[in-house]
């Protein structure tokens, strides 16, 4: 990247790219079929469009009569201008994706904005990466409105400027970032595939554990496990320095932990459950029921989580962990949560009544060894993913951060 971005020409964003916000479609206009509406939820954080995330349509007749000029074209760049958030660095980050042929026909909805490049002047791929740059994020963070629901609009974009090199340089930079982006996506995809491996091994070894197809011995939950009730004040030593884990810190299915802080950093003021290294953390609130973690450390967890310990020698912790994460068990507890008239959660009494399968301990331990071996492989995958992300962010900074 031979020329510093500080030497590029600066333009109003509206002079460099054409953009348009979607119409304010009302709920009463939604149909079950017709032409799909693009909602902010359809634009994923991974930079793709997932139309399965919503089920909203407009009738063909209404689009033809009122909204035809809001139909997107293949190759358009669409972004979310609502339902977005500030990153850890304190600046706003939006989500963007390119429209593919298979997405069409597709009509924009409120809080979505589409962009087109200006011929022989600007490049859309360059813009997509620029939206992740400090130059854009610093500007749009000053304009964003709302408290519970952050948003911005075309009026804010019209007050935004962009540093733009000549078109060939835009294309060259975008090509370099494309390669780095493909690498990090490949690393992410490999990690996603690996996450399903252990669930598949679990099913192969133990079958449908809820239907108990292999006729294992079973025992009531309360006979083999117990839920901790010990609560402590997170404002006092040593608990204020313990890690605090809530449902949002646990990834679904994988149980990976992220964005962890101490109780002091999270400014906790009410009592929280104390968990020990032998505890499994089970999120009891729907829709977080498939969030099950095994931190193997001491810490505090929110009241939305049950710290569970095993009280029998006939149950291996890794087998039990994947039993709780299994799709079959999740479906059972989801039905229990749905039956609640107030907060959709699973209470202790309902959980205590569930039957836990007890395959031969030797078979459980064989599965545990597979889990432990695979965890070492996943650690290597996560490091490769981290390195790919670091490479991408470094190149992004070099492209838009003023370095030559």
C-alpha positions as CSV (number, residue, x, y, z in Angstrom):
1,X,0.0,0.0,0.0
2,X,2.3,2.5,-1.4
3,X,0.7,5.8,-0.8
4,X,-0.4,7.2,2.6
5,X,-4.2,7.6,3.0
6,X,-3.4,11.1,4.4
7,X,-2.4,12.1,0.9
8,X,-5.7,10.8,-0.7
9,X,-8.3,13.3,-1.9
10,X,-11.1,13.9,0.5
11,X,-14.7,13.8,-0.7
12,X,-18.2,14.0,0.7
13,X,-19.5,10.4,0.9
14,X,-22.5,11.4,-1.1
15,X,-20.3,12.6,-3.9
16,X,-18.3,9.4,-4.0
17,X,-21.2,6.9,-3.7
18,X,-24.9,6.8,-4.3
19,X,-27.0,5.5,-1.3
20,X,-30.6,5.1,-0.4
21,X,-32.4,4.1,2.8
22,X,-35.3,1.6,2.8
23,X,-38.9,2.8,3.3
24,X,-40.8,2.7,6.6
25,X,-42.9,-0.4,6.0
26,X,-45.4,-0.9,8.7
27,X,-46.2,-4.2,10.5
28,X,-49.7,-4.4,9.1
29,X,-48.2,-4.5,5.6
30,X,-46.2,-7.7,6.2
31,X,-47.3,-10.8,4.3
32,X,-46.4,-14.5,4.5
33,X,-45.4,-14.6,0.9
34,X,-44.5,-12.3,-2.0
35,X,-41.3,-10.3,-2.2
36,X,-38.9,-10.7,0.7
37,X,-38.1,-7.6,2.8
38,X,-34.5,-7.0,3.8
39,X,-34.3,-6.4,7.5
40,X,-31.3,-5.5,9.6
41,X,-31.4,-9.0,11.2
42,X,-30.6,-10.4,7.7
43,X,-27.3,-8.7,7.5
44,X,-24.9,-10.8,9.6
45,X,-21.8,-9.8,11.5
46,X,-19.8,-12.2,9.3
47,X,-20.6,-10.0,6.2
48,X,-23.3,-12.2,4.6
49,X,-27.0,-12.0,4.0
50,X,-29.1,-14.6,5.7
51,X,-32.7,-14.3,4.6
52,X,-33.8,-17.2,6.8
53,X,-33.5,-15.0,9.9
54,X,-36.8,-13.2,9.2
55,X,-40.0,-14.1,7.5
56,X,-41.4,-10.8,6.3
57,X,-42.7,-10.1,2.8
58,X,-44.6,-7.5,0.8
59,X,-47.2,-8.4,-1.8
60,X,-46.0,-8.3,-5.4
61,X,-48.8,-5.8,-6.1
62,X,-47.8,-3.4,-3.3
63,X,-44.1,-3.5,-4.3
64,X,-45.0,-2.8,-8.0
65,X,-47.3,0.2,-7.0
66,X,-45.3,1.7,-4.1
67,X,-41.8,0.3,-3.6
68,X,-40.4,-0.7,-6.9
69,X,-37.6,1.8,-6.6
70,X,-36.5,0.1,-3.3
71,X,-35.8,-3.3,-5.0
72,X,-32.1,-4.0,-4.6
73,X,-29.9,-5.1,-7.5
74,X,-27.2,-7.8,-7.6
75,X,-23.9,-6.4,-6.4
76,X,-25.4,-3.7,-4.2
77,X,-23.7,-3.2,-0.8
78,X,-26.3,-3.1,2.0
79,X,-25.7,-2.1,5.6
80,X,-27.6,-2.0,8.8
81,X,-28.3,1.5,10.2
82,X,-30.1,0.3,13.3
83,X,-29.7,-2.6,15.8
84,X,-26.0,-1.9,15.8
85,X,-23.6,-1.4,18.8
86,X,-20.4,0.2,20.0
87,X,-17.3,-1.9,20.1
88,X,-15.0,-2.2,23.0
89,X,-13.0,0.7,21.7
90,X,-16.1,3.0,22.2
91,X,-16.9,3.5,18.5
92,X,-19.8,2.3,16.5
93,X,-19.6,-0.6,14.1
94,X,-22.2,-1.4,11.5
95,X,-22.7,-4.6,9.4
96,X,-22.5,-4.8,5.6
97,X,-22.9,-7.4,2.9
98,X,-23.2,-7.7,-0.9
99,X,-26.5,-8.7,-2.5
100,X,-26.1,-11.9,-4.5
101,X,-28.3,-13.1,-7.4
102,X,-29.9,-15.8,-5.3
103,X,-31.2,-13.2,-2.9
104,X,-33.4,-11.5,-5.5
105,X,-36.1,-10.3,-5.7
106,X,-35.5,-8.4,-2.5
107,X,-37.0,-5.1,-1.2
108,X,-35.3,-2.8,1.3
109,X,-37.0,-2.1,4.6
110,X,-36.5,0.6,7.2
111,X,-33.0,0.9,8.8
112,X,-31.3,-0.7,5.8
113,X,-29.2,1.4,3.4
114,X,-27.9,0.3,0.0
115,X,-24.9,1.7,-1.8
116,X,-23.8,1.9,-5.4
117,X,-20.4,3.1,-6.7
118,X,-20.0,5.9,-9.2
119,X,-18.7,4.6,-12.5
120,X,-15.0,5.2,-13.1
121,X,-14.7,6.9,-9.7
122,X,-15.4,4.6,-6.8
123,X,-15.3,0.9,-5.9
124,X,-17.9,-0.8,-3.6
125,X,-15.4,-3.4,-2.3
126,X,-13.2,-0.5,-1.1
127,X,-16.2,1.1,0.6
128,X,-17.2,-2.1,2.4
129,X,-13.7,-2.3,4.1
130,X,-13.7,1.5,4.7
131,X,-16.9,1.1,6.8
132,X,-14.7,-0.9,9.2
133,X,-12.1,1.8,9.3
134,X,-11.5,4.4,12.0
135,X,-12.2,7.2,9.6
136,X,-15.8,6.1,9.1
137,X,-16.4,4.8,12.6
138,X,-15.2,8.0,14.3
139,X,-17.5,10.1,12.2
140,X,-20.6,8.0,12.4
141,X,-20.2,7.6,16.2
142,X,-20.7,11.3,16.6
143,X,-24.0,11.2,14.7
144,X,-25.6,8.1,16.1
145,X,-28.9,8.6,17.8
146,X,-31.1,6.6,20.2
147,X,-30.3,5.0,23.5
148,X,-31.8,1.5,23.6
149,X,-31.7,1.2,19.8
150,X,-28.8,3.0,18.2
151,X,-29.3,4.2,14.6
152,X,-28.2,6.6,11.9
153,X,-29.6,7.6,8.6
154,X,-28.8,9.2,5.2
155,X,-28.7,12.6,6.7
156,X,-25.8,11.6,8.8
157,X,-24.1,9.9,5.9
158,X,-24.4,13.1,3.9
159,X,-22.3,14.8,6.6
160,X,-19.6,12.1,6.4
161,X,-16.5,12.4,4.3
162,X,-14.2,9.8,2.8
163,X,-10.5,9.8,1.9
164,X,-10.4,8.2,-1.6
165,X,-7.4,7.3,-3.7
166,X,-7.6,6.9,-7.5
167,X,-9.9,4.0,-8.7
168,X,-7.0,1.6,-9.6
169,X,-5.6,2.1,-6.1
170,X,-9.0,1.5,-4.5
171,X,-9.3,-1.8,-6.4
172,X,-5.7,-2.9,-5.5
173,X,-6.4,-2.2,-1.8
174,X,-9.7,-4.0,-1.9
175,X,-8.1,-7.0,-3.6
176,X,-5.4,-7.3,-0.9
177,X,-8.1,-7.0,1.8
178,X,-10.3,-9.6,0.0
179,X,-7.5,-12.1,0.3
180,X,-7.0,-11.5,4.0
181,X,-10.7,-11.6,4.5
182,X,-11.0,-14.9,2.7
183,X,-8.3,-16.3,5.0
184,X,-10.0,-15.3,8.2
185,X,-13.4,-16.6,6.9
186,X,-11.7,-19.9,6.1
187,X,-10.3,-20.1,9.6
188,X,-13.7,-19.3,11.1
189,X,-15.5,-21.8,8.9
190,X,-13.0,-24.5,9.9
191,X,-13.7,-23.7,13.5
192,X,-17.4,-23.8,13.0
193,X,-17.2,-27.3,11.4
194,X,-15.0,-28.6,14.2
195,X,-17.6,-27.5,16.8
196,X,-20.2,-29.9,15.3
197,X,-17.7,-32.8,15.4
198,X,-18.0,-33.7,19.0
199,X,-21.8,-33.5,19.0
200,X,-21.7,-36.0,16.1
201,X,-19.3,-38.3,18.0
202,X,-21.6,-38.0,21.1
203,X,-24.6,-39.1,19.1
204,X,-22.7,-41.9,17.4
205,X,-21.5,-43.3,20.7
206,X,-24.6,-42.8,22.8
207,X,-27.5,-42.4,20.4
208,X,-30.5,-40.2,21.2
209,X,-29.9,-39.8,24.9
210,X,-33.4,-38.5,25.7
211,X,-35.2,-41.4,23.9
212,X,-32.5,-43.7,25.4
213,X,-32.3,-45.7,22.2
214,X,-29.5,-47.8,23.6
215,X,-31.3,-48.6,26.8
216,X,-28.7,-47.2,29.2
217,X,-29.4,-47.2,32.9
218,X,-30.9,-43.9,34.0
219,X,-31.1,-41.9,37.2
220,X,-33.0,-38.8,38.3
221,X,-31.0,-35.6,38.0
222,X,-31.2,-35.0,41.7
223,X,-29.6,-38.4,42.4
224,X,-26.5,-37.7,40.4
225,X,-26.2,-33.9,40.4
226,X,-26.8,-30.9,42.6
227,X,-27.3,-27.3,41.9
228,X,-25.3,-24.9,44.1
229,X,-27.2,-22.3,46.1
230,X,-24.1,-20.6,47.6
231,X,-24.3,-16.9,47.0
232,X,-21.7,-14.2,47.9
233,X,-21.4,-10.4,47.9
234,X,-19.4,-9.5,44.8
235,X,-18.4,-6.1,46.3
236,X,-16.1,-7.7,49.0
237,X,-12.7,-9.4,48.8
238,X,-11.8,-11.8,47.4
239,X,-15.1,-12.2,45.4
240,X,-14.8,-8.8,43.7
241,X,-11.7,-10.0,41.8
242,X,-13.4,-13.3,40.7
243,X,-14.4,-13.7,37.1
244,X,-18.1,-12.9,36.5
245,X,-20.0,-15.1,33.9
246,X,-23.4,-14.3,32.6
247,X,-25.4,-15.9,29.7
248,X,-24.0,-13.4,27.2
249,X,-20.5,-14.6,28.0
250,X,-21.2,-18.2,26.9
251,X,-21.4,-19.2,23.3
252,X,-24.3,-21.5,22.3
253,X,-23.4,-25.1,21.7
254,X,-19.6,-24.6,22.0
255,X,-19.6,-23.3,25.5
256,X,-16.7,-21.0,24.7
257,X,-16.3,-18.0,27.0
258,X,-15.7,-14.4,25.7
259,X,-15.5,-10.9,27.0
260,X,-14.9,-11.9,30.6
261,X,-14.5,-9.3,33.4
262,X,-14.2,-9.4,37.1
263,X,-17.1,-8.7,39.4
264,X,-15.5,-5.4,40.2
265,X,-15.1,-4.5,36.5
266,X,-18.8,-5.4,35.9
267,X,-19.7,-3.2,38.9
268,X,-21.9,-5.9,40.5
269,X,-23.8,-4.8,43.5
270,X,-26.2,-7.7,44.3
271,X,-25.3,-11.2,45.4
272,X,-24.3,-13.8,42.8
273,X,-23.8,-17.5,42.7
274,X,-20.3,-18.8,43.6
275,X,-19.1,-21.6,41.3
276,X,-16.1,-23.9,41.8
277,X,-13.7,-25.5,39.2
278,X,-15.8,-28.7,39.2
279,X,-19.0,-26.9,38.3
280,X,-20.8,-26.9,35.0
281,X,-22.7,-23.7,34.2
282,X,-26.1,-24.1,32.7
283,X,-28.1,-21.1,31.4
284,X,-31.7,-21.6,32.5
285,X,-33.4,-18.7,30.6
286,X,-34.8,-19.2,27.1
287,X,-33.5,-18.6,24.5
288,X,-30.1,-19.2,26.1
289,X,-30.8,-22.8,27.2
290,X,-28.1,-24.3,24.9
291,X,-25.4,-22.2,26.6
292,X,-23.5,-24.6,28.8
293,X,-19.9,-24.0,30.0
294,X,-17.3,-25.8,32.0
295,X,-14.9,-23.0,33.0
296,X,-12.7,-25.2,35.3
297,X,-12.0,-22.2,37.6
298,X,-13.6,-20.4,40.5
299,X,-15.9,-17.5,39.9
300,X,-19.3,-15.8,40.1
301,X,-22.2,-16.3,37.8
302,X,-25.5,-14.5,37.4
303,X,-28.8,-15.6,38.8
304,X,-29.8,-16.7,35.3
305,X,-27.3,-19.6,35.5
306,X,-27.3,-22.8,37.5
307,X,-23.9,-24.0,38.8
308,X,-24.2,-27.8,38.7
309,X,-21.8,-30.4,40.2
310,X,-21.8,-34.2,39.9
311,X,-22.3,-36.2,43.1
312,X,-21.8,-39.7,41.7
313,X,-18.8,-41.6,40.4
314,X,-21.0,-43.1,37.6
315,X,-21.2,-39.9,35.6
316,X,-18.2,-38.4,33.7
317,X,-18.2,-34.6,33.6
318,X,-17.5,-34.4,29.8
319,X,-20.3,-36.9,29.0
320,X,-22.7,-34.9,31.2
321,X,-21.5,-31.6,29.6
322,X,-22.4,-32.8,26.1
323,X,-25.6,-34.3,27.3
324,X,-26.7,-30.9,28.5
325,X,-25.7,-29.4,25.2
326,X,-27.4,-32.0,23.1
327,X,-30.2,-30.9,20.8
328,X,-32.5,-33.6,22.3
329,X,-32.2,-32.4,25.9
330,X,-32.4,-28.7,24.8
331,X,-35.8,-29.4,23.2
332,X,-37.0,-30.9,26.4
333,X,-36.0,-27.9,28.6
334,X,-37.3,-25.5,26.0
335,X,-40.7,-27.0,26.3
336,X,-40.5,-26.7,30.1
337,X,-39.4,-23.0,29.7
338,X,-42.3,-22.3,27.3
339,X,-44.8,-23.5,29.9
340,X,-43.9,-20.7,32.3
341,X,-46.4,-17.9,32.2
342,X,-44.0,-15.2,33.3
343,X,-40.2,-15.6,32.6
344,X,-39.4,-18.4,30.2
345,X,-37.0,-20.4,32.3
346,X,-36.4,-23.9,33.7
347,X,-36.7,-24.0,37.5
348,X,-34.8,-26.3,39.8
349,X,-37.7,-28.7,40.5
350,X,-38.2,-29.3,36.8
351,X,-34.6,-29.9,36.2
352,X,-34.3,-32.2,39.2
353,X,-37.0,-34.4,37.7
354,X,-35.2,-35.1,34.4
355,X,-33.7,-38.5,33.8
356,X,-29.9,-38.7,33.2
357,X,-28.6,-41.7,31.1
358,X,-25.7,-43.6,32.6
359,X,-23.8,-45.5,29.9
360,X,-20.9,-47.7,31.1
361,X,-18.3,-45.4,32.8
362,X,-15.6,-46.8,30.5
363,X,-17.5,-45.6,27.4
364,X,-18.1,-42.2,29.0
365,X,-14.3,-41.9,29.7
366,X,-13.5,-42.9,26.2
367,X,-15.6,-40.0,25.0
368,X,-13.9,-37.8,27.5
369,X,-10.5,-38.6,26.1
370,X,-11.8,-37.7,22.6
371,X,-13.0,-34.4,23.9
372,X,-9.7,-33.6,25.6
373,X,-7.7,-34.5,22.5
374,X,-10.0,-32.4,20.3
375,X,-9.8,-29.4,22.7
376,X,-6.1,-29.3,22.0
377,X,-6.8,-29.2,18.3
378,X,-9.4,-26.5,18.8
379,X,-6.9,-24.4,20.7
380,X,-4.6,-24.6,17.7
381,X,-7.5,-23.6,15.4
382,X,-8.4,-20.6,17.6
383,X,-4.8,-19.4,17.5
384,X,-4.8,-19.7,13.7
385,X,-8.1,-17.8,13.6
386,X,-6.6,-15.1,15.9
387,X,-3.6,-14.7,13.7
388,X,-5.8,-14.4,10.5
389,X,-7.9,-11.8,12.3
390,X,-4.8,-9.9,13.4
391,X,-3.4,-9.9,9.8
392,X,-6.7,-8.6,8.5
393,X,-6.9,-5.8,11.1
394,X,-3.2,-4.9,10.5
395,X,-3.9,-4.6,6.7
396,X,-7.1,-2.6,7.4
397,X,-5.1,-0.2,9.5
398,X,-2.4,0.2,7.0
399,X,-4.9,0.8,4.2
400,X,-7.0,3.4,6.1
401,X,-4.8,4.5,9.1
402,X,-2.5,6.8,7.3
403,X,0.4,4.4,6.8
404,X,2.1,4.1,3.4
